[in-house]
Amino acid sequence: MATNTVYLITGANRGIGQQLTSTLLVRPHTTVIATVRNPSTSSHLLTRLEVGEGSRLVVAGLEVSGVRTGDIETATKTLYASLKEKEGVKKIDVLVANAGFCSPKDFLSVTSTPLENMAASFHINAIGPVALFQALRPLLMESENAKFIVISSSLGSIAHMEGPVPSAAYGMAKAAVNYAVRKVHFEEASITAMALHPGWVKTDNGQTFADAVGAREPPMTLERSVEGVLKQIDGATKEGTSGGFVSYDGQVIAF
């Protein structure tokens, strides 16, 4: 009997999350848990996706856009309970924290960035993935090859922050979540943890950054990005890339 691989993708209703979901779902013997803010408005789009032999799509609600830590913690714990009790999920092999947020004010200088934007970006882009990991860790521990993947950004690299691009709120949040990913690598002997830069992609967030820096549009298609992202996820190992910060094309990015 073929082994079923279980993925959980956050932010699956659009952009990179939706492309990851559709690409994974056509693989045979694959369960994709696609989390969205509002299942009632997103399910009809996802349920039309092609499904491979022996594969399954589970659409689940997850809202982490609030700026109160308690709200995020409650949302992720509710997701865990729903997956266990309602959907009968017994394990998660690959947890992909993809959902993220940015606004034009995320790409300002430290001096100019409103503090509320820093707080919002930190809660969604840093605390959100950590809360997700904490809540779903028991399901990861049931996997024989557990992976915790955070879709990060090269803008979170402290080593390469000397450039002219102002991205105080977004960059600080991504640097923080990169730290968390590396810590998980050292703390969890049986979990492969990796921060992954998907490239500058034609998504809503990618366009927000393009507008902020005066570019017409992001240069990379969703298809090219996700092809590379999945190559890195599939090949990630505890002994190799775990604890690292890697680009979609396999290049190692300095923290």
N, C-alpha and C positions, 0 to 999 in steps of 0.2 A: 504493500500500500504506500502510495506516494506521501511524503511529508508535506504538510501544509505550513507555509511560511506566513506569519502574521505581521503586517505593517500597520502602524498608526501614523497618520499624516494630519497635522493640524493646519488650519487655513486651507481646506481642500476645495473650497467653492470657487476659487479663481487663481490665476497666475501660476506660480511654480507648484503650489499645492495641488491644484486641479490637474496639471500636466503630470505630476508624479503619480497621482491617483489613477489617471487613465492609462498611463504607461505600465504601471504595476499590475493593474487589474486584468490585462490581457495575458499575463503570465499564467501558466497552469498552476493549480493547487496553491493559490495565493489568496489570503484574506486581507482586504484593505479596509481598515477602520478610518473613515474620512470624517474628521470633525469640522463643523461649520458653526457659525454664530447662531443661525436660525434654520434648523432642519426643514421647517415647513415651507420656506422659500427657496431652499437650495436642493432639496432631495430630488425634485423632478429633473434637474439637470444631470445630477450624478447617476441616477438610476437608469439613464439612457446610455450610459457608457458600455462599451463592449466588455464582456466578461469571458475570461479564459476557462478552459475545461477544469472543473473541480474548484473554481475560484468563487469568491463571495465578496460582496460589498456591504459594509455596515456604515450607515450614516448616523453620526452622533452629534449632539449639541455641545458646544463649548464656547463660552463667552468670557474672555479675559481682558477686555478692553477697559475695564474699570481701573481707577487709580488707588483703590483700597486693597491692601494686601489680603484682608479677610475675604473679600469677594473672589479673588483669584484662587485662594486656597479652597474655598467652598465649591467653586466651579469644577476644579480638577478632582476633588474628592467625590463629587456627585457623578462625574464622568466615570470614575473607577467603579463606583457602585452599580451604575447602569450597565457597564460592560460585563461585569461579573453576573449580576442578577437577571438582567433583561436579555442580554445577547449571548450569554453563556461563554464568554471569552475566558479561556483558561491560561493564556500566555500572550505575550507580545515579544516578537523576535527583534523587530526594528522599530524604535520610537523616533519619529522625525518631527522635531519641534520647528516647524516651518512658519507658522503664523507670526507675522510681525507688523509693525506699524511705523509710518513716518509721515510727517507733515512738512511743509516748507520751513517752518520754524525749527525743525530738527537739524537744518543745514545752515545754521548761523554760527558766528564766533562765540566763544565762551562769554565774552562781554555782552553780547547782544541777545543771547538765548534766554527767553523767559523761564524762570525756575519751574513753572508748572509744566512746561514742555519737557524739561529734563526729567521731572518726576514721572510724567506719563510715559515717556519713552523707556525709562528704566523699568517701570512696572511691567509694561507689555513685552519689551524685548529682552529683558534680563530675568526679572522675577518670574514672569510667565513660564518660560522653559524650565526653570528650577522647580516651580510648583508642580508642573506636569510630571517631571521626573520623580519627585517625592511621592506623588499620589499613585503613579503607575509602576513604581519600582517593584512591588510584589509580583506583578505580571511579567516584568522583565526577568525576574529571578527564576521564573518557571521555564525560561528558554535555555536551550543548550548553547546558543550562540547569540547572546543579547547584544544589541547595539543601540546606543543613545546618540543620535545625530542632531546637531543644532545647525540650522541654516543661518549662518552668520554673514559677515561682510568684511571685506578688506579694509573698510573704513574704521573697523575696530582694532586695527593693528597699531599698537603703540610705537613699534619699531619704524613704521612708515608714516608717521603722523606729521612729518615736517613739510609735507606738500601744502599747496595753497588752498585746498578745498576746506571750507569751514563746515564742520559737521559735529559740533559739540555734543548735542543731546544724543544723536544717533550713534556717533562714534563711542561715546562713553558707555552707552548701554551695551553695545556689541562687545566692547572690551571686557565689560563685566561678565557677560555670559560666556565669553571665551575662557575666562578664568575658571568659571564654574565647571565647564566641560573638562578642562584639564584636571581640576580637583577630583571630579568623578572618576577619571581614569586612575588616579592614584588610590582613591578610597575603595573602589569596587573591583576586586580581582577578577570577577567573572563577566564584567561588562566592558565592551569596547565603546569608548566615547570619543567623538570627533566633532570639531567645529568645521563647517564647510562653507566656503565662499562660492556662490553659484554663478558669479560673473555679474556684469551690468546688463540686466535682462529687460526685455520689453514687457514690463508689468506696470501696474499703477504706481507702486513704490519706486520702480526704476525711473518712471517718467517724472515723478515728483523730484527726484534728485537731478534729473536732466534739466528740468525747469529752473532748479535752484542754482545750477552752475552755468546756465546759458547755453546748454546743448539742445539740439533739435529733438533727439530721441536716443534711447539706449541702443547700443550696437548689436546686442545678442538676442537671438530668437529663443523662445521658450524651449523649443525642441532641442536645440543644441545644448542649452544649459542643462536640461534634465537628463539628457543622454550622458553628459559628463558627470553630473551629480550621482546618478545611479551607478555608474562605473566605479566611483570612489566608495559609495556605500557598499556595493557588492564585494569589493576587494578589501574593505577595512578589516583589520585583524588587531587583536590585543597586542601582539608582539611587534606589529608594524606601524600602523598609522594611529593607533589609539593614543589619546592625549595630545594629538596634533591639531594644527590649523592648516587645512588643505584647500586648494582651489579646485573647481570643477574639472580642470585639466590635469590634475595631479601635482601641480607645483605646490611646494611647501611654503607657507606664508609665516613670516616671523611674527611672534606675538607682540 
